[in-house]
Amino acid sequence: MSDVAFQDAMLDNYCYGCGPANPHGLHIKSYWDGDESVCEFMPSPHHSAGPKQYLNGGIIATLLDCHCICTAVANAYRSEGREVGVPPEIWYVTGALNISYLKPTPIDKPVTLRARIVEEKPKKTVLQCSLMSEGTECARSEVVAIRVASEWKN
């Protein structure tokens, strides 16, 4: 498998959270680490919550969602023995996103996301993900990713 981030191999991805084609997006980068996927993200000051020292909950939700959806995409490619982005393209969308915010997330430190697949069916993948700051879990999610036809994005 490639050392290229999942997102960088997904053609014409304009998503705010994970799309390299969106000049104003978060530009997250996800990679395999064994059976888990990992993403490191450094928040910017404008990603703040009401108190400027904490990361906004909507940004946290976007990070968890996009990291999991891209992991579902990468896993489907891996299951088919193909590199991410090789036609025909594989796409997933969010069917459900459940988040538990456990602790305020400091905005001045990088966050690490770790996702793992807990259920896999032909058209549905369920993932669990943790968002951590300096080893402390600050948020946890379960994402239901639904596979859609490759023409979905057109």
N, C-alpha and C positions, 0 to 999 in steps of 0.2 A: 504494500500500500504506500501511497505517496506521503511525503512530508509537507505537502501543500495544505493550507487550511481548507476545511470543507467549503467555506464560503467563497474562497478565491477560485474554486473549481466550478462553482454553480454559475452558469452563463446568464448574463443580463439580470442579475438579482438586484432589484432596486429597493428592497426592504429597508426600513429605517434602522432596524436593529442589526441585521446581518448582511445587508447588501453592499458589496464593494462598489456598486455603480451609483449609490446615493451619496453625493458629496457632503450632505449634512448629517449622515447617519452615524451610528455608534461604531460601525466597522469591527464587530467582534470577530475573533478568529478561534475556531475550535479544531481540536486534534484528537486522535485516538491515544489513549494511555491504557493499553491492555484492553479490557472489556468496557472500560469507561471512556467517556470523552471529557476533555478538560479545556477550559477557556480562561485566560487571564485578561482582565479588563481594568484599565486605570480610569476612574471617573474624572470628569472635569468639574471645576467649580460651578458651572452653569447647570449641572445635573443635580443640584441641591434640592432638598426638601424645604419646608418652612424654615427650620433651623439650618443655617448654611453649612454646618459641620457634618450633616448626614445626607446620604444618597436618597434621592426621591424614590418613592415606592413604585411609581409608574416605570421608571428606568429599570428598577430591579425586576419588575414583571417582564419588561421587554427582554432583558438579558436572559432570564430563565426560559422564556418562551422561545426565543430565537435559537438559543443554544440547544434546546431539546429538539426543535423541529429540524435543525441542521444535522443533529445526531441521528434522527430517524432517517433522513435522506441518505446520509453517509452509510448507515447500517444496511439500508436496502441495496445500495450499490455493492457494498462488501458481500452481502448475501448472494448477489448475482455474479460475484467475481469480477466486478468492473470498477474502474476508477471513477470517482465522483465527476459528474459532468459529461461523461461519454454518452452520446446519443444511443437509444432514446432517453431523454431526460426523465429523472424521477423527481416528483414534487410531493410534498406533504403540506397540509394546512392544520391549524389548531382546531381540534374538535372540542377540547375542554382544557382549561388552565385553572388549577387550584393552588393557591399560594398561602403559606403560613409565614408571616413576618415574625421572626423570633426575637430579634434585637435590632436596635438602630445600626445602620451600616455606615461606618466612617467614610467620608468622601475623599479624604486625603491619602488613602492607602489603596493599593490594588485589591481587587476582589478576584476570587477564584471560583469558577463554577465547575462542578463535577456531576455528570449525568450518567445514568445507567438504564438499560432497557429492562423492564420488569414483565412485559407481555408483548408478544409479537405475533400478529396474524397477517394474512396477505394484504389487507387494506387498513389495518389499524396497528399502531405501536404505542404502548404506554411506557412513559419514562418517568423516573424520579430524579430530581436534581437538587443539589445544595449549593447555596451561594455563601462563601466564606470570606471573612476578612481576618487576616493574620491568624488563620487556623480556627477562628470562632465562627460557627454556623449562625448566620444572620437571617437567612430565609431558606425555605424549602418548598419545592413544588412537585406536583404531579401533572404531567401533560399527556393528553390523548392526541396523538398525531394521526391524521387521516390521509391516506394516499389518494391523490387525485390524478386524473389523466394528464399527460405531459402537455396537452394543448391548453390546460388550465390557465397558464400565464399569458396566453396570447389574447 
